[in-house]
Amino acid sequence: MRGLLALLLLALTAPAVAETCPPVERTAGPPVYVILYGYGFRTPTRTVMGLPPPDLPMVDDDVASMARLFEALGPQRMRVHGAFDRSARSRVKRFGVRPPTWAGLLESVAEVVADIDADRRSAVEPEVYVYLAGHGEQRQAGDKVRLELYARPDGEAPGYNGYIDSALFAEHILTPLSARARVHLIADTCFSYTLMQTRPMTRIERVVTTPVLPDYATPFRESFPDVGTLLAARAVTYEGPRYGGRFSHALRSAAIGPADVDQDGVITYGEMRRALNRSALADSLMATPHAHAPGGDDSAPFLRWRSSEASRVCAPAGAAGELRHGRGLFATVPARDEPSALWLAPGRTFSLHGLRFEAVDRARLRTTDRL
């Protein structure tokens, strides 16, 4: 342990971080916008097997941790929705906390749309990250199957009544955003794969010997060619007090750097798919995730770290373990045979194996003390 601490301390205090990791040229990138939404509370009028669904107490922690991930991109605007307790609220208050309601979500989308429409100086297509966490329920009426997300009720109309179905979400969230930007849709809910089902199901009479899983990705890609999706599961997904949402934790752990196998500072959808699949194979409680690149192009970037405001921390070969922010578990760093870069929010303090360090800015790091 002391040897590992010494190696990490040497890497973090080296004059040039890139000396031990492959050099990455910083480049200009597109403007970035982020909308985070989480609601983990039960809705008494709905039941699962005769019982109301359980509350999901870790949803707010996941939203707060995702805010920590995406703030490293240096977004033009970030909107955070949740029913936060005091601890989680303190972690997101700088971004402004909004209620987990349909009206609040629509307001955030309208602000991002207005920002993009007002900023026509750049010819580069903006990028919008939309993250959803909480209950997801698959509902069928006739030949239509939809995902319904829970929201805090604030009215009687669809969406305002506490249920946001995938068609409503596509019409009022994805359509206006994808008309102006590339959208990255991330959902950590049960049945989140069904979020791509925005059309009516068509009944086709056929004789089959094995049930065929529905393909929602192909028609979704036709309707929204500029939207990529990272979705937790076809069926149920899990959370726990240690990791929070298992999919969200795996996504953060891959997205801060380990998924970037060629270490070029850009994580593609193909790299994210492979990283998430490895996480699912290693975690028996993690469902099989689904990654669908915009237009089906696996080389499409998911995260452009080299165009961001993130600090680049070079972890030495063999450094692995829990990366923590404050007292909370932020991500898990896997062991690598070579030094590898971690991309973290400037001005935030993290710890790995008891060594605490602060990412001062894009080029400088400062170690503080051992916990």
Helices and strands as residue ranges (DSSP letters): H 2-13, G 17-19, E 32-39, H 59-71, E 77-81, H 86-92, G 93-95, E 97-98, H 102-118, E 127-134, E 136-141, E 144-150, E 163-165, H 166-169, I 170-174, H 175-178, E 182-188, G 192-196, H 217-223, E 227-231, E 239-240, E 244-245, H 246-255, E 266-268, H 269-282, E 290-292, G 294-296, E 301-304, G 305-307, E 311-315, E 321-325, E 328-333, E 340-344, E 349-352, E 355-359, E 365-370
